[in-house]
Amino acid sequence: MTDFSRVADPVAERTEPVALKEWALVCDMLLSGRMTVLFRKGEINEKGFWVEADEFLLFPTYFHQNRDKVRPEFRAEFDAALSSAPPEGTLRVPALARVVEAIPVARNEGVYELEDLHLYTREQIDLRLEFRPKKPLVLLAVEVVTLRAPVDVPVLERYAGCSSWVPLEIGRYEIGSPVLSRAEIERTADRMRAAVR
């Protein structure tokens, strides 16, 4: 795993940094520090999920989301996230994330113990595990770092479709502060390992 203890260059300019598509509500919860674990299985057109980059931008999505897949206490926030979408044709990039730990799991034993770290129902966890059962569900403990100001970029046709990772055309962006301390994310990673191994 890459050593992220270094101080990142506060101003980044890359040709096409990779972005991970994730539900808008999940992005909101990552940014508020209330969610520290991502659950990834790969999209319909993919053969599984793999960590393409240890550091990536967040790509909030507003399609193919189901209110019933989040626990009842998050459903009002689910509605609010969908209603606060940027103008059509615009992607608003709020933050980047750094992978601290990635653990593949094949069964739900132990995963339920992590409920306070995410918003999904148990049924949704089980559905993700059952989708392509020969492929593992990947749990990612991520450190989220805000951008000093969200960056709006045009949505290009090549961003469409069911894919996890997208090389994003984005210009200059300025890195802000981590949402949570590295020590807190390391504790999350420790809990993940203890729960599912």
C-alpha positions as CSV (number, residue, x, y, z in Angstrom):
1,M,0.0,0.0,0.0
2,T,1.3,3.5,-0.8
3,D,2.6,5.5,2.1
4,F,0.3,8.5,2.6
5,S,2.1,9.9,5.6
6,R,3.7,12.5,3.3
7,V,2.1,15.9,2.9
8,A,0.3,16.1,-0.4
9,D,1.0,19.0,-2.7
10,P,-1.9,21.3,-1.9
11,V,-2.4,22.3,-5.5
12,A,-2.7,19.4,-8.0
13,E,-2.9,19.5,-11.7
14,R,-3.1,16.2,-13.5
15,T,-4.1,15.3,-17.0
16,E,-6.6,12.6,-16.1
17,P,-6.7,11.6,-12.5
18,V,-8.9,8.6,-11.8
19,A,-12.2,9.0,-10.1
20,L,-14.4,6.5,-8.3
21,K,-18.2,6.6,-9.0
22,E,-20.1,6.5,-5.7
23,W,-23.6,7.3,-4.6
24,A,-24.1,11.0,-3.8
25,L,-25.3,10.2,-0.3
26,V,-22.2,8.0,0.3
27,C,-20.0,10.9,-0.8
28,D,-22.0,13.3,1.6
29,M,-21.4,10.9,4.5
30,L,-17.8,10.5,3.7
31,L,-17.4,14.2,3.7
32,S,-19.1,14.5,7.0
33,G,-17.0,11.8,8.6
34,R,-20.0,9.6,9.3
35,M,-18.9,6.9,6.8
36,T,-15.4,5.5,6.6
37,V,-15.9,2.2,4.7
38,L,-16.9,1.7,1.1
39,F,-18.5,-1.6,-0.1
40,R,-17.5,-2.4,-3.7
41,K,-18.4,-5.4,-5.9
42,G,-17.9,-4.0,-9.4
43,E,-20.5,-2.8,-11.8
44,I,-22.6,-4.8,-14.2
45,N,-20.2,-4.4,-17.1
46,E,-17.2,-5.3,-14.9
47,K,-15.8,-8.7,-14.0
48,G,-15.2,-7.7,-10.3
49,F,-13.8,-4.8,-8.3
50,W,-10.1,-3.9,-8.0
51,V,-8.4,-1.0,-6.5
52,E,-7.2,0.9,-9.6
53,A,-5.6,3.7,-7.6
54,D,-4.6,4.2,-4.0
55,E,-5.7,7.9,-4.3
56,F,-8.8,8.9,-6.3
57,L,-11.3,11.7,-6.7
58,L,-14.9,11.2,-5.7
59,F,-17.4,11.1,-8.5
60,P,-20.9,11.5,-6.9
61,T,-23.7,9.8,-8.8
62,Y,-27.4,10.4,-8.8
63,F,-28.7,7.5,-10.9
64,H,-29.5,3.8,-10.2
65,Q,-29.9,4.4,-6.5
66,N,-32.6,2.8,-4.4
67,R,-33.9,4.4,-1.2
68,D,-34.8,0.9,0.2
69,K,-31.1,0.0,0.1
70,V,-30.2,2.4,2.9
71,R,-31.4,2.0,6.5
72,P,-34.5,4.0,7.5
73,E,-32.6,6.6,9.5
74,F,-30.8,7.7,6.4
75,R,-33.7,7.9,4.0
76,A,-34.4,11.6,4.5
77,E,-30.8,12.3,3.8
78,F,-31.0,10.1,0.7
79,D,-33.8,12.3,-0.6
80,A,-31.9,15.5,0.2
81,A,-28.8,14.2,-1.6
82,L,-30.8,13.5,-4.8
83,S,-32.5,16.8,-4.7
84,S,-29.2,18.7,-4.4
85,A,-27.7,17.4,-7.6
86,P,-25.7,20.0,-9.6
87,P,-27.1,21.3,-12.9
88,E,-27.6,18.6,-15.6
89,G,-24.4,18.0,-17.5
90,T,-22.2,19.1,-14.5
91,L,-20.1,16.9,-12.2
92,R,-19.3,18.5,-8.9
93,V,-16.1,16.9,-7.5
94,P,-15.9,17.6,-3.7
95,A,-12.9,15.6,-2.4
96,L,-10.4,12.9,-2.9
97,A,-10.0,9.6,-1.0
98,R,-6.9,7.6,-0.1
99,V,-7.2,3.8,0.4
100,V,-5.9,2.8,3.8
101,E,-7.0,-0.8,3.7
102,A,-8.8,-3.0,1.1
103,I,-10.2,-6.4,2.3
104,P,-12.0,-8.9,0.1
105,V,-14.8,-10.7,1.8
106,A,-16.9,-13.6,0.6
107,R,-19.6,-14.0,3.3
108,N,-21.5,-11.7,5.6
109,E,-20.1,-13.0,8.9
110,G,-18.5,-10.1,10.7
111,V,-19.7,-7.5,8.1
112,Y,-22.8,-6.8,10.1
113,E,-20.6,-5.7,13.1
114,L,-19.5,-2.7,11.0
115,E,-23.0,-1.2,10.7
116,D,-22.0,2.1,12.4
117,L,-19.5,2.7,9.7
118,H,-21.9,2.7,6.7
119,L,-25.6,3.3,5.7
120,Y,-26.6,0.1,4.0
121,T,-29.3,-2.4,5.1
122,R,-28.3,-5.9,5.8
123,E,-30.3,-7.0,2.9
124,Q,-28.3,-4.8,0.6
125,I,-25.0,-6.2,2.0
126,D,-26.3,-9.7,1.3
127,L,-27.4,-8.7,-2.2
128,R,-23.9,-7.3,-3.0
129,L,-22.3,-10.5,-1.7
130,E,-24.7,-12.7,-3.8
131,F,-24.1,-10.7,-7.0
132,R,-21.4,-12.7,-8.8
133,P,-20.8,-14.9,-5.8
134,K,-17.4,-16.1,-7.1
135,K,-16.1,-12.5,-6.8
136,P,-15.5,-11.0,-3.4
137,L,-17.1,-7.9,-2.0
138,V,-14.2,-5.5,-1.3
139,L,-14.3,-3.3,1.9
140,L,-12.3,-0.2,1.6
141,A,-11.3,1.9,4.6
142,V,-10.6,5.4,3.1
143,E,-9.2,8.7,4.3
144,V,-11.2,11.5,2.7
145,V,-9.6,14.8,2.0
146,T,-11.8,17.7,1.0
147,L,-10.9,20.0,-1.9
148,R,-10.7,23.6,-0.8
149,A,-13.6,24.3,-3.2
150,P,-15.6,21.7,-5.1
151,V,-14.6,21.6,-8.8
152,D,-17.4,21.6,-11.5
153,V,-16.5,19.8,-14.7
154,P,-18.6,18.9,-17.7
155,V,-20.0,15.4,-17.8
156,L,-18.5,13.7,-20.9
157,E,-20.2,10.9,-22.8
158,R,-17.4,8.6,-21.9
159,Y,-18.2,8.9,-18.2
160,A,-21.5,7.2,-18.7
161,G,-22.2,3.5,-18.2
162,C,-21.8,1.1,-15.4
163,S,-18.1,1.4,-14.5
164,S,-16.5,2.0,-11.1
165,W,-13.4,4.0,-12.3
166,V,-13.3,6.9,-14.7
167,P,-10.3,8.8,-15.9
168,L,-11.5,12.3,-15.2
169,E,-10.8,15.4,-17.3
170,I,-10.3,18.0,-14.6
171,G,-8.0,21.0,-14.4
172,R,-6.4,22.5,-11.3
173,Y,-7.8,21.7,-7.9
174,E,-6.6,22.6,-4.4
175,I,-6.4,20.0,-1.7
176,G,-7.9,20.9,1.7
177,S,-7.8,19.0,5.0
178,P,-8.6,15.4,5.9
179,V,-12.1,14.9,7.2
180,L,-10.9,12.6,10.0
181,S,-7.5,11.9,11.4
182,R,-5.4,9.2,10.0
183,A,-5.5,7.5,13.4
184,E,-9.3,7.2,13.2
185,I,-9.1,5.6,9.7
186,E,-6.5,3.2,11.0
187,R,-8.8,2.2,13.8
188,T,-11.5,1.6,11.2
189,A,-9.1,-0.6,9.2
190,D,-8.3,-2.5,12.4
191,R,-12.0,-3.1,13.1
192,M,-12.5,-4.3,9.5
193,R,-9.7,-6.8,9.8
194,A,-10.9,-8.1,13.2
195,A,-14.5,-8.4,12.0
196,V,-14.1,-10.3,8.7
197,R,-10.9,-12.3,9.1
